[in-house]
């Protein structure tokens, strides 16, 4: 099954006392371009997340957003540095005595002094954090991949439907092309009779001219190749996987055949049908830009 390059996935899980939120979103891009935004505590996990994305995605611009909230505040311990505090107090009291300064020493003023408090954070187990985070990343990727698959199914149906429409139009061109040659021969014969004023007409000459005209407007080779390309498109869709680039190249070949057919059609009705074929091919090309 083919997949769309656009998608979204989100997972929120609490693992070992920490709540992880992982969001993935992507848009079309020629190659895989993955960017990861992480809180400082998890910066070491960037490469692991990029590798997980790479294992699931072949093309597209993928943005990954990660946030984490610890239920216990990481158990940060605040300790009073008594020796530092006492030195500050002694210096302030000396200022009051020697310089006759009003004594306004308070807890709030002392707490703002450098190194009065020391903060101690528990040693983080990065290996465990990575394991917990990647569990949530995996769930977000699963949701993201499911959305891309759903969109891919819709793209698959649309491409096949438009391919069938083109085949119907090609059949009309082939039928109309035969009639164009018949009409040309009839007009040629009528014109010759008018010019020659009922003098015997050389039938072989008419056949020769009609054959030359038929060769100029013949689109058999182009329609056969176009049908073959459409069959190849369906084969690619059946195979699934990352076929976006191959389909894009195949569309170029289809457009080339359609342009050649258009240049050979002299009948206005057939020209309009070719325009419809090109319009369908353009719609297929637009959809192909969304396929991984």
C-alpha positions in Angstrom: 0.0 0.0 0.0 1.3 3.5 -0.9 1.4 6.2 1.8 0.9 9.9 1.8 3.8 12.2 2.8 1.5 14.3 4.9 0.4 13.0 8.3 0.0 13.7 12.0 0.5 11.6 15.1 0.4 12.2 18.8 1.0 10.2 21.9 0.9 11.1 25.6 2.1 8.6 28.1 3.3 8.6 31.7 6.3 6.3 32.2 8.2 6.0 35.5 6.8 9.2 36.9 7.3 11.3 33.9 4.7 12.4 31.4 6.0 12.4 27.8 4.2 14.1 24.9 5.3 13.4 21.4 3.9 15.0 18.3 4.8 14.3 14.7 3.6 16.2 11.6 4.9 16.2 8.0 4.4 17.8 4.7 5.7 17.1 1.2 9.4 17.2 0.5 11.6 15.7 -2.2 13.8 14.0 0.4 13.5 13.0 4.1 14.1 16.1 6.2 13.6 15.4 9.9 13.9 18.0 12.7 13.4 17.3 16.4 12.6 19.7 19.2 13.5 18.5 22.6 13.6 19.8 26.2 17.1 20.2 27.5 16.8 17.2 29.7 16.3 15.0 26.6 18.7 16.5 24.1 20.8 13.3 24.0 17.8 11.5 22.4 17.8 13.5 19.2 19.6 11.0 17.0 17.6 8.0 18.3 14.4 9.8 17.4 15.7 10.7 13.9 16.7 7.1 13.4 13.2 5.9 14.4 11.6 8.3 11.9 14.0 7.2 9.2 13.1 3.6 9.8 9.4 4.4 9.1 9.6 7.3 6.6 11.3 7.6 3.2 10.3 11.1 2.1 8.8 14.2 3.5 9.6 17.1 5.9 8.9 15.6 9.3 8.8 17.8 12.5 8.9 16.0 15.9 8.0 17.9 19.1 8.7 16.4 22.5 7.9 17.6 26.0 8.3 16.0 29.4 6.8 16.8 32.8 8.1 15.1 35.9 5.5 14.4 38.6 8.0 14.7 41.4 9.8 17.7 40.1 12.9 15.5 39.7 13.2 15.5 43.5 15.4 18.6 43.5 16.9 19.2 47.0 17.6 22.8 48.2 20.3 23.0 50.9 21.3 26.1 53.0 25.0 26.9 52.8 25.4 27.9 56.5 29.0 28.9 56.3 28.3 31.2 53.3 25.2 32.7 55.1 27.1 33.3 58.3 29.9 35.1 56.4 27.3 37.3 54.7 25.7 38.1 58.1 29.0 38.9 59.7 29.9 41.3 56.8 26.5 43.0 56.9 26.7 43.5 60.7 30.1 45.0 60.3 28.7 47.4 57.7 26.0 48.5 60.2 28.6 49.0 63.0 31.3 50.8 61.1 29.3 52.9 58.8 26.2 53.6 61.0 23.9 52.0 58.3 20.4 51.1 59.3 20.1 47.4 60.0 17.5 46.1 57.5 18.9 42.6 57.1 16.1 40.2 56.2 15.5 36.7 55.0 14.5 37.9 51.6 17.7 40.0 51.2 19.9 37.2 52.3 18.2 34.7 50.1 19.2 36.7 47.0 22.9 36.5 47.8 24.9 34.2 45.6 25.5 30.6 46.8 23.4 31.0 49.9 21.4 28.0 48.6 22.7 25.0 46.7 20.5 22.9 44.5 21.1 19.2 44.1 19.5 17.2 41.4 19.4 13.4 41.3 21.7 11.7 38.8 19.6 11.0 35.7 19.7 7.6 34.1 19.9 8.6 30.4 19.5 5.0 29.3 16.3 4.5 31.1 15.0 7.9 30.0 15.7 7.0 26.4 13.9 3.7 26.8 10.9 5.4 28.3 10.8 8.2 25.6 11.2 5.8 22.7 8.3 3.8 23.9 6.1 7.0 23.5 7.8 7.9 20.2 6.9 4.5 18.9 3.2 5.0 19.7 3.2 8.5 18.1 4.8 7.0 15.0 2.2 4.3 14.9 -0.6 6.8 14.8 1.2 9.0 12.3 1.8 6.0 10.1 -1.8 4.9 10.3 -3.0 8.4 9.1 -0.5 8.3 6.2 -1.8 4.9 5.2 -5.4 6.0 5.3 -4.6 9.0 3.0 -2.5 6.7 0.8 -5.5 4.5 0.3 -7.5 7.5 -0.8 -4.7 8.5 -3.2 -4.6 5.0 -4.6 -8.3 5.0 -5.4 -8.1 8.4 -7.0 -5.1 7.6 -9.2 -6.7 4.3 -10.5 -10.0 6.1 -11.2 -8.3 8.8 -13.2 -6.3 6.2 -15.0 -9.6 4.5 -16.1 -10.9 7.9 -17.3 -7.8 8.4 -19.4 -8.2 4.9 -20.9 -11.7 5.8 -22.0 -10.6 9.0 -23.5 -7.8 7.3 -25.3 -10.3 4.8 -26.8 -12.3 7.8 -28.1 -9.2 9.3 -29.7 -8.4 6.0 -31.4 -11.9 5.7 -32.7 -12.0 9.3 -33.8 -8.6 9.1 -35.5 -9.9 6.3 -37.8 -13.0 8.4 -38.7 -10.7 11.4 -39.4 -8.9 9.4 -42.1 -12.2 8.3 -43.6 -13.6 11.8 -43.6 -10.3 13.1 -45.2 -10.6 10.6 -48.0 -14.2 11.6 -48.7 -13.4 15.3 -48.7 -10.4 14.6 -51.0 -12.5 12.6 -53.5 -15.3 15.2 -53.4 -12.8 18.0 -54.1 -11.1 16.2 -56.9 -14.5 15.5 -58.6 -15.3 19.2 -58.3 -12.0 20.3 -59.8 -11.9 17.7 -62.5 -15.5 18.2 -63.5 -16.5 14.6 -63.5 -13.4 13.4 -65.4 -12.3 9.9 -64.3 -10.5 10.1 -61.0 -7.4 8.1 -60.4 -8.4 5.9 -57.4 -4.9 4.9 -56.7 -4.0 8.6 -56.3 -6.7 9.0 -53.7 -5.6 5.9 -51.8 -2.0 7.2 -51.8 -2.9 10.6 -50.5 -5.2 9.1 -47.9 -2.4 6.7 -46.8 0.1 9.6 -46.5 -2.5 11.6 -44.4 -3.2 8.5 -42.2 0.5 8.1 -41.5 0.8 11.7 -40.4 -2.1 11.6 -38.0 -1.6 8.0 -36.8 -1.5 7.9 -33.0 -1.4 4.1 -32.6 2.2 4.1 -31.2 1.5 6.9 -28.7 -1.8 5.4 -27.5 -0.2 2.0 -27.0 2.6 3.5 -25.0 0.2 5.6 -23.0 -1.8 2.5 -22.2 1.4 0.7 -21.2 2.3 3.5 -18.9 -1.1 3.5 -17.2 -0.7 -0.3 -16.7 2.7 0.3 -15.2 1.2 2.9 -12.8 -1.3 0.4 -11.5 1.5 -2.2 -11.1 3.5 0.3 -9.0 0.4 1.0 -6.9 -0.1 -2.7 -6.4 3.5 -3.1 -5.2 3.1 -0.2 -2.7 6.1 1.3 -0.8 7.9 4.5 -1.6 6.9 4.9 -5.3 6.4 8.6 -5.4 9.5 9.4 -7.4 9.0 6.6 -9.9 5.4 7.8 -10.4 6.6 11.3 -11.0 9.0 10.1 -13.7 6.3 8.0 -15.3 3.9 11.0 -15.4 6.5 12.8 -17.5 6.5 10.0 -20.0 2.6 10.0 -20.1 2.6 13.8 -20.7 5.1 13.4 -23.5 2.8 10.9 -25.3 -0.3 13.1 -24.7 1.5 16.1 -26.2 2.5 14.0 -29.3 -1.1 12.8 -29.7 -2.3 16.3 -29.5 0.1 17.5 -32.2 -1.2 14.9 -34.6 -4.9 15.5 -34.0 -6.4 17.7 -36.7 -10.0 17.3 -35.7 -11.3 19.9 -33.1 -13.3 17.2 -31.3 -10.2 15.0 -30.9 -8.2 18.0 -29.7 -10.7 18.6 -27.0 -10.5 15.0 -25.9 -6.7 15.3 -25.7 -7.1 18.4 -23.5 -9.2 16.3 -21.2 -6.5 13.6 -21.1 -3.9 16.3 -20.2 -6.2 17.7 -17.5 -6.5 14.2 -15.9 -2.7 13.7 -16.1 -2.2 17.0 -14.4 -4.5 15.9 -11.6 -2.6 12.7 -11.3 0.7 14.6 -11.2 -0.6 16.8 -8.4 -1.7 13.8 -6.4 1.6 12.1 -7.0 3.4 15.0 -5.2 1.7 13.7 -2.0 2.9 10.1 -2.3 5.9 9.0 -0.4 
